[in-house]
Amino acid sequence: MKVNPFMAILSLLMSALIGYALFEYCKEPDLRWMLTIAGSISIFLTWGTTLAVSLEDKRATANLKVLSGIAAVILTAAQCVFAFAHIKPVTYALITGFILFVWIAAGYAIGKK
């Protein structure tokens, strides 16, 4: 597995900007910091894998990038919806955690083959 450091830094900066936007748009005091921190980390992980990670097998790399890209779009959209919706932190943690769990499990299966 190779990691492109330039693209990893770009995805880190992008997730920091999105995290700041989530912080500003979220008006729920109970959810604001949780959304900012967890949203930034999950967006960094998925976008970072999409942009910066490559495997030895080209087919596995393509599958991993497509999977991570789909997960990144879903998580980014979900974070934006959560910033504007009035939900409980438990609901946020369950939905985001489930999406990340499915992404990690599928990515692991792709990397094993």
PANU-665450 format. One record per residue (C-alpha): x negated, y negated, z negated; chain. Coordinates in steps of 0.1 Angstrom, whole numbers, plus 2048, in hexadecimal, padded with zeros to 3 digits. Layout:
// PANU-665450
<<X Y Z> A>,
...
// end
This chain:
// PANU-665450
<<800 800 800> A>,
<<7F3 7DE 80A> A>,
<<7FE 7BC 7FD> A>,
<<7F9 79D 811> A>,
<<7F0 783 7F6> A>,
<<7FA 764 80B> A>,
<<81D 772 811> A>,
<<820 77C 7ED> A>,
<<818 759 7E2> A>,
<<831 74B 7FB> A>,
<<84C 762 7ED> A>,
<<843 758 7CA> A>,
<<847 733 7D3> A>,
<<868 73A 7E5> A>,
<<876 74D 7C6> A>,
<<86B 730 7AF> A>,
<<87E 717 7C5> A>,
<<89C 72D 7C6> A>,
<<89A 732 7A0> A>,
<<899 70C 79B> A>,
<<8B8 708 7B2> A>,
<<8C9 723 79D> A>,
<<8C1 711 77D> A>,
<<8CE 6F0 78A> A>,
<<8EE 6FE 799> A>,
<<8F8 715 77C> A>,
<<90D 703 763> A>,
<<913 720 74B> A>,
<<8FC 71B 72D> A>,
<<8FC 740 724> A>,
<<8F2 74B 748> A>,
<<8DB 72E 753> A>,
<<8B9 73B 746> A>,
<<8C2 75F 74D> A>,
<<8CB 757 771> A>,
<<8AC 742 776> A>,
<<893 75B 769> A>,
<<8A3 77C 774> A>,
<<8AD 76D 795> A>,
<<88B 760 79D> A>,
<<87A 782 794> A>,
<<893 797 7A8> A>,
<<891 780 7C6> A>,
<<86B 780 7C4> A>,
<<869 7A6 7C2> A>,
<<880 7AB 7E0> A>,
<<873 78F 7F6> A>,
<<850 797 7EC> A>,
<<854 7BB 7F7> A>,
<<864 7B0 817> A>,
<<849 797 821> A>,
<<829 7A3 810> A>,
<<829 7C9 80C> A>,
<<81E 7E3 826> A>,
<<819 808 824> A>,
<<802 81F 837> A>,
<<81E 82E 84B> A>,
<<82D 814 863> A>,
<<84F 824 863> A>,
<<851 824 83D> A>,
<<845 800 83D> A>,
<<862 7F7 855> A>,
<<87B 809 840> A>,
<<86E 7F9 820> A>,
<<86F 7D6 82F> A>,
<<893 7DB 83C> A>,
<<89F 7E9 81B> A>,
<<88E 7CD 808> A>,
<<89B 7B3 820> A>,
<<8BE 7BF 81B> A>,
<<8BA 7C0 7F5> A>,
<<8AA 79D 7F6> A>,
<<8C7 78E 809> A>,
<<8E1 79F 7F3> A>,
<<8CF 794 7D3> A>,
<<8CA 770 7DF> A>,
<<8EF 76D 7E9> A>,
<<8F9 77D 7C8> A>,
<<8E4 765 7B4> A>,
<<8F3 748 7C6> A>,
<<916 755 7BF> A>,
<<90E 75A 79A> A>,
<<900 737 798> A>,
<<922 728 7A1> A>,
<<939 743 792> A>,
<<942 744 76E> A>,
<<938 767 764> A>,
<<92B 777 744> A>,
<<906 77E 740> A>,
<<90E 7A4 73C> A>,
<<91F 7A5 75E> A>,
<<901 793 76E> A>,
<<8E8 7AB 75E> A>,
<<8FC 7CA 769> A>,
<<901 7BF 78D> A>,
<<8DD 7B2 792> A>,
<<8CE 7D0 780> A>,
<<8E2 7E9 795> A>,
<<8D8 7D8 7B5> A>,
<<8B3 7D9 7AA> A>,
<<8B6 7FD 79F> A>,
<<8C4 809 7C0> A>,
<<8A9 7F5 7D3> A>,
<<88D 803 7BE> A>,
<<89A 827 7C1> A>,
<<89D 824 7E6> A>,
<<87B 814 7EA> A>,
<<86B 82F 7D5> A>,
<<87B 84A 7EC> A>,
<<86E 838 80B> A>,
<<84B 835 7FC> A>,
<<84A 85A 7F2> A>,
<<850 866 816> A>,
// end
